[in-house]
Amino acid sequence: NAGVTQTPKFRVLKTGQSMTLLCAQDMNHEYMYWYRQDPGMGLRLIHYSVGEGTTAKGEVPDGYNVSRLKKQNFLLGLESAAPSQTSVYFCASSSDGSGANVLTFGAGSRLTVL
Amino acid sequence: GQNIDQPTEMTATEGAIVQINCTYQTSGFNGLFWYQQHAGEAPTFLSYNVLDGLEEKGRFSSFLSRSKGYSYLLLKELQMKDSASYLCAAMDSNYQLIWGAGTKLIIKP
């Protein structure tokens, strides 16, 4: 049981380049999330999805797009990377969005934008 | 605004007890979570409190006071493997998680 798998684990981009981060989960979870984690700050929600074919904006959505074409996959795209998007990105999933909603996180993707 | 405060760093000795505090301000409240994150790894779930009081789970316990907007994580019989960051997160009325910046716990022999 792999849980939540993120690819790639590391990536270096030049300003203006585009890329896609892939998240896959094998737990049949409805909810999926993309967070970024920066030094000295809490996890910040970029986008999330409450089910296949749905997406919604989180706290810091600008500069990112997402798609959830299949229930098990949640893609995060950067159309034109900027140095401010240098961060560690975590994907997470949960069975639902209710109170006792435990998130299962992927191992993270470290992105550097030069 | 919504806010979570927790200490940036704490140091403790192997075998001892440490308490990591967290205060929160949210629009509504649907529970308080603690996650553990080892350096370079993913956060993993430790505990969830929605009612006042202490929840004990092995060496780890978590306490919640809703009236004070306060929680703490208590770690007993500290082991070197407990060296990690501990993330506090509160769930608001929209079931959105508000995360603290984390407390880095350093365990010394």
Interface residues (C-beta under 8 A of the other chain):
Chain A: V4 G40 M41 G42 L43 R44 L45 F90 G97 S98 G99 A100 N101 V102 L103 T104 F105 G106 A107 G108
Chain B: I4 T8 N30 G31 F33 Y35 G40 E41 A42 P43 T44 F45 Y48 V50 L87 A89 M91 Y95 Q96 L97 I98 W99 G100 A101 G102
